[in-house]
Amino acid sequence: MDRIQYVAGGNIYPCRFVKQTNSAPFTVVQADAGAAVIGIAQEGTTVVPIDGFTNASSVYAGTEGLPIKIFGEHSECLLEVAAIVAPGTFLKSDADGKGVAASSGDLVGARALEASTAVGQKIRVAVEIQRALA
C-alpha cells in the first residue's frame, strides 16, 4: 500500500511510529510506549534548510496542522530503532515512537527486514499491524 496522507497533531520525527488521535479525523501523533500504531511517518522532513540555516521545524516529518505522509499496512519503509534488533523481529513503539522488540501480548506495528547494529539506526521494516503478538 502507498503512503497515506494525514495531518500531524503535533511534532513528529521522521521514521517513527504514529497513532491516530480522537481529536480530529485523519490526524496522527507520534506514538508512545505500547501504543496501537497505524503506521510509520515519512522518511524525510517537510521543511528544507536554506543557505545553511536550520530551524527547529526542519527536523520534523510533520508539525501540528500540516500534512504528513504515513506508511500503512503492507508497506516497506525505514523505522528508527531504540535497540539492536535481528531480522524478523516484531517491533512495537517505545515512548518516543522508535521501534523496540515486542513480546507476547504486545501491540505490534512492524517486522524488521534487516538487523540494526546501533541504537538510533534506521532500518528497513515491513509495516505489519497486529493487535497483540501471540
Backbone as a ProteinNet text record, in pm:
[ID]
protein_1_A
[PRIMARY]
MDRIQYVAGGNIYPCRFVKQTNSAPFTVVQADAGAAVIGIAQEGTTVVPIDGFTNASSVYAGTEGLPIKIFGEHSECLLEVAAIVAPGTFLKSDADGKGVAASSGDLVGARALEASTAVGQKIRVAVEIQRALA
[TERTIARY]
84.7	0	88.5	47.4	123.3	107.9	186.8	176.7	39.2	-13	-145.2	-125.9	-204.6	-192.6	-275.4	-211.7	-276.3	-234.4	-284	-242.7	-174.2	-61.5	10.4	-63	-79.2	-142.7	-40.7	84.6	195.5	324.1	436.8	565.8	591.6	626	652.6	786.1	877.7	1006.5	991.9	1082	1078.1	1101.7	1043.1	1068.2	1029.5	922.8	872.7	731.1	695.3	558.1	463.2	343.6	239.4	110.5	27.4	-105.3	-208.5	-330.7	-438.1	-491.1	-536.3	-593.7	-745	-810	-955.8	-999.9	-903.9	-937.4	-986.9	-940.7	-981.9	-961.8	-1044.9	-1028.8	-895.4	-837.5	-713.5	-598.2	-597.6	-491.5	-411	-278.2	-189.8	-90.8	-42.2	62.7	169.3	287.4	393.5	348.4	367.5	321.2	403	338.2	406.9	422.4	475.7	508.4	387.1	402.5	299.4	172.7	172.7	52.4	4.2	-125.3	-183.5	-151.6	-46.7	0.1	-79.8	-79.4	-144.8	-44.7	81.6	183.1	309.3	390.8	520.6	530.9	579.7	592.4	690.5	668.2	752.3	899.2	984.4	1128	1201.5	1139.1	1205.9	1134	1190.9	1129.3	1049.7	965.4	881.9	938.6	1037.8	1096.4	1241	1277.1	1412.8	1497.1	1613	1702	1751.7	1758	1800.1	1933.1	2029.3	2161.2	2225.1	2219.5	2283.4	2206.5	2094.5	2013.4	1919.2	1922.1	1833.8	1746.9	1616.5	1529.5	1477.3	1422.2	1380.1	1278.6	1190.6	1087.2	1143.4	1267.5	1323.7	1361.5	1361.7	1395.3	1273.5	1152.9	1030.3	976	917	844.1	711.9	659.2	533.7	523.8	459.1	431.4	281.8	232.2	88.2	15.9	-88	-173.7	-127.2	-5.8	46.6	35.9	28.1	17.9	142.1	120.8	230.2	190.3	286.6	260	297	211.3	227.9	237.2	333.9	341.5	248.8	146.9	48.4	75.6	-19.6	-13.2	34.2	120.8	174.7	276.4	324.6	428.3	564.4	669	806	863.2	933.5	990.8	1100.8	1154.7	1255.7	1189.8	1241	1196.3	1319.4	1319.3	1427.9	1407.1	1513.4	1502.9	1575.4	1525.9	1583.7	1665.6	1687.7	1764.4	1818.1	1912.3	1963.5	1862.7	1824.6	1726.6	1777.8	1727.6	1763.4	1656.4	1690.4	1589.4	1476.6	1354.5	1239.5	1177.7	1241.8	1189.8	1064.3	960	840.2	868.4	823.5	855.1	730.4	744.9	639.8	699.9	616.9	662.5	716.3	826.2	871.4	809.2	851.4	791.6	811.5	908	936.7	897.9	822.4	780.6	885.4	997.2	1102	1065.3	1121.5	1093.3	1177.6	1112.3	1179.3	1114.8	1185	1133.2	1004	907.1	779.4	786.3	710.1	698.7	555.9	531.8	398.1	297.6	186.2	81.4	96.7	213.4	236.1	165.5	127.8	74.4	190.7	180.8	289.7	260.5	365.8	349.2	432.2	537.7	624.5	707.9	771.8	864.9	994.8	1105.8	1237.1	1273.6	1314.9	1360.9	1512.8	1578.1	1724	1763.2	1886.8	1936.5	1977.6	1968.5	2027.7	2156.9	2252.6	2380.7	2405.6	2313.8	2330.7	2194.8	2184.7	2065.9	2054.8	1933.1	1911.3	1925.1	1961.9	1976	1837.9	1829.7	1706	1722.1	1628.2	1634.3	1507.8	1518.9	1404.2	1313.8	1183.1	1083.1	962.3	883.4	752.9	649	560	454.5	352.9	341.1	251	177.7	58.3	-20.6	-88.6	-60	-121.8	-175.4	-288.9	-348.7	-258.4	-210.2	-120.1	-37.9	88.9	177.2	143.4	132.4	97.2	216.7
-118.4	0	123.8	225.2	350.1	428.6	535.5	624	690	713.9	774.2	913.9	1010.2	1149.3	1171	1221.6	1257.3	1399.5	1447.8	1576.1	1547.6	1612.7	1594.9	1669	1602.6	1663	1716.9	1722.2	1769.5	1743.6	1761.9	1737.1	1587.5	1543.5	1402.2	1391.9	1314	1292.6	1193	1198.7	1101.1	959.1	864.1	721.1	677.1	732.5	694.5	639.2	551.3	500.2	615.6	611.1	709.8	638.1	711.8	660.8	766.9	722.1	815.1	879.2	1004.7	1073.5	1073.7	1099.4	1111.3	1255.3	1348.5	1490.2	1539	1478.3	1522.4	1406.9	1399.8	1292.4	1302.7	1188.8	1180.5	1256.7	1262.7	1330.7	1226.4	1237.4	1143.8	1218.6	1148.5	1199.2	1090.5	1129.4	1031.7	935.5	806.5	704	705.8	660.5	644.2	495	460.8	322.3	229.7	125.1	22.5	65.4	178.6	232.3	143.5	154	89.3	178.4	145.1	229.1	201.5	301.4	281.6	285.2	317.3	320.9	390.2	429.1	490.8	619.8	725.1	857.2	854.4	945.2	958.7	967.2	936.7	926.7	1060.5	1164.2	1294	1400.2	1519.5	1632.8	1715.5	1804.5	1885.4	2024.5	2064.2	2197.7	2183.1	2252	2244.4	2356.8	2324.6	2429.9	2515	2644.4	2736.4	2800.7	2793.6	2856.5	2821.8	2696.8	2654.2	2686.5	2758.6	2792.7	2677.1	2629.9	2520.4	2568.6	2566	2598.4	2469.1	2476.6	2356.8	2274.8	2338.4	2264.5	2178.2	2204.7	2128.7	1986.4	1952.8	1816.3	1725.9	1779.9	1701.8	1656.7	1537.8	1489.5	1563.9	1604	1678.3	1763.9	1879.2	1966.5	1992.3	2031.1	2043.2	2119.1	2053	2112.9	2098.5	2046.5	2031.1	1885.5	1864.7	1728.5	1645.5	1516.5	1421	1291.6	1227.9	1100.1	987	886.3	771.7	644.3	560.1	427.5	336.5	283.3	197.8	50.4	-29.8	-176.6	-221.6	-322	-384.4	-296.3	-189.3	-104.3	-145.4	-111.5	-123.9	15.9	44.3	177	168.8	284	291.2	324.2	263.5	290.1	309	414.4	434.4	340.2	270.5	174.8	225.6	183.7	225.6	114.3	7	-106.5	-184.9	-269.9	-357.6	-470.4	-493.8	-598.4	-685.3	-807.4	-902.6	-901.9	-944.2	-954.9	-1048.6	-1014.2	-1096.6	-1060.2	-973.6	-932.9	-847.9	-880.8	-797.2	-676.8	-559.1	-435.1	-362.5	-297.9	-212.4	-75	18.6	154.9	169.5	246.9	286.2	422.4	486.8	613.8	727.1	713	817.1	777.5	670.2	625.4	544.1	514.5	431.9	284.5	199.4	57.3	-15.6	-103.3	-194.9	-331.4	-435.6	-572.1	-588.9	-653.2	-681.7	-817.6	-832.1	-957.9	-1009.1	-1127.6	-1186	-1091.6	-1065.6	-978.5	-831.8	-793.9	-654.2	-623	-496.2	-448	-428.7	-485.2	-484.9	-386.8	-320.3	-226.6	-258.9	-340.3	-370.1	-494.2	-543	-655.6	-613.1	-631.6	-593	-678.1	-612.6	-683.8	-693.6	-616.9	-621.5	-597.7	-629.6	-610.6	-465.9	-423.1	-294.7	-325.6	-236.5	-256.4	-150.3	-51.7	56.2	115.5	166.5	238.5	365.9	399.6	519.5	498.6	377.8	346.1	334.8	366.7	347.7	222.7	128.9	2.2	-16.6	-100	-130.7	-228.3	-195.5	-279.1	-297.7	-398.7	-417.9	-375.7	-286.5	-243.4	-356.9	-412.6	-523.8	-494.1	-440.9	-403.4	-529.7	-560.6	-675.1	-629.5	-680.5	-642.9	-682.5	-805.2	-848.8	-964.3	-966	-1073.4	-1197.9	-1309.8	-1436.8	-1493.8
0	0	0	-68.6	-74.4	54.3	61.6	176.8	178.2	296.8	314.8	370.7	322.2	367.5	494.1	598.2	724.2	760.3	872.7	927.8	1061.1	1084.7	1211.3	1322.5	1435.9	1552.2	1650.1	1609.2	1692.3	1616.5	1681.9	1617.8	1606.8	1485.5	1460.4	1386.1	1440.7	1376.3	1260.8	1162	1052.6	1103.9	1033.6	1057.8	1199.4	1250.9	1384	1371	1464.2	1469.9	1501	1442	1471.2	1508.6	1581.7	1618.3	1583.8	1562.8	1529.9	1657.5	1646.2	1762.1	1751.9	1863.3	1866.3	1845.9	1839.8	1836.2	1700.5	1591.8	1457.9	1359.5	1256	1157.6	1082.9	1050.4	973.2	1038	1171.6	1245.6	1323.4	1314.8	1383.2	1471.5	1572.7	1660.3	1672.5	1715.7	1737.2	1846.2	1822.7	1916.8	2045.1	2151.9	2278.9	2307.4	2423.9	2456.6	2447	2367	2356.1	2286.3	2217.8	2154	2039.5	2009.5	1892.3	1773.1	1701	1591.3	1463.9	1373	1243.8	1129.4	1160.1	1056.4	1102.5	1003.1	1029	947.8	1012.5	948.9	832.9	740.3	621.4	657.9	560.2	584.1	582.3	529.7	522.2	602.4	600.9	669.1	569.1	619.3	531	507.1	584.6	570.4	524.2	420.1	366	425.4	485.7	535.7	418.7	436.5	330.1	367.3	277.5	295.7	430	467.1	590.9	717.3	704.4	821.4	850.6	971.4	1011.6	1126	1106.7	1219.6	1279.2	1398.3	1470.6	1392.2	1315.4	1244.2	1131.4	1089.4	978.1	1016.5	1144	1185.7	1191.3	1173.1	1185.8	1051.3	1051	933.5	923.6	1036.6	1040.3	1164	1149.7	1263.1	1267	1381.1	1403.5	1292.3	1241.1	1141.4	997.1	977.7	842.1	795.5	664.2	611.3	641.3	659.3	678.6	609.8	545.7	480.1	573.3	575.8	665	581.7	614.1	554	633.9	567.2	633.1	612.6	656	646.9	508.6	506.4	385.2	312.1	375.2	316.4	371.2	297.6	347	356.3	465.5	486.6	590.4	628.2	733.1	866.4	973.6	1110.1	1197	1277.4	1372.8	1490.5	1529.6	1639.8	1763.9	1879	2006.5	2070.7	1994.8	2044.7	1925.8	1950.9	1846.1	1826.9	1700.7	1670.1	1555.7	1549.9	1444.9	1336.7	1215.8	1110.5	1155.4	1120.6	1157.5	1291.8	1367.9	1498.5	1481.3	1556.9	1557.6	1646.6	1602.7	1672.9	1720.1	1834.6	1890.6	1914.3	1953.6	1979.6	2121.2	2133.2	2266.6	2298.7	2404.7	2448.1	2348.1	2254.8	2155.8	2013.6	1998	1865.7	1792.1	1856.8	1795.9	1812.8	1728.4	1734.8	1837.2	1912.1	2004.9	1989.9	2030.7	2018	2097.6	2033.8	2100	2167.7	2274.1	2347.1	2335	2383.2	2381	2446.7	2377.3	2428.3	2388.8	2333.6	2292.6	2161	2143.3	2016.9	1920.7	1802.1	1704.7	1592.9	1542.2	1432.7	1310.3	1326.7	1212.8	1241.4	1133	1142.8	1077.1	1146.2	1094	973.2	865.3	746	742.3	829.2	839.9	984.9	1017.1	1154	1175.7	1301	1338.4	1412.7	1401.1	1468.4	1574.5	1583	1680.4	1716.4	1836.6	1879.7	1797.5	1753.9	1675.4	1525.1	1485.3	1343.8	1278.7	1150.4	1074.4	990.4	1007.9	936	852.8	750.4	665.5	740.3	740.3	806.8	715.3	747	684	787.3	749.6	842.1	852.3	970.8	998.4	1127.8	1116.2	1233.3	1288.7	1414.5	1481.2	1615.5	1652.3	1781.2	1897.1	1897.9	2004.5	1952.6	1987.5	1946.6	2025.9	1957.7	2025.5	2097.2
[MASK]
++++++++++++++++++++++++++++++++++++++++++++++++++++++++++++++++++++++++++++++++++++++++++++++++++++++++++++++++++++++++++++++++++++++

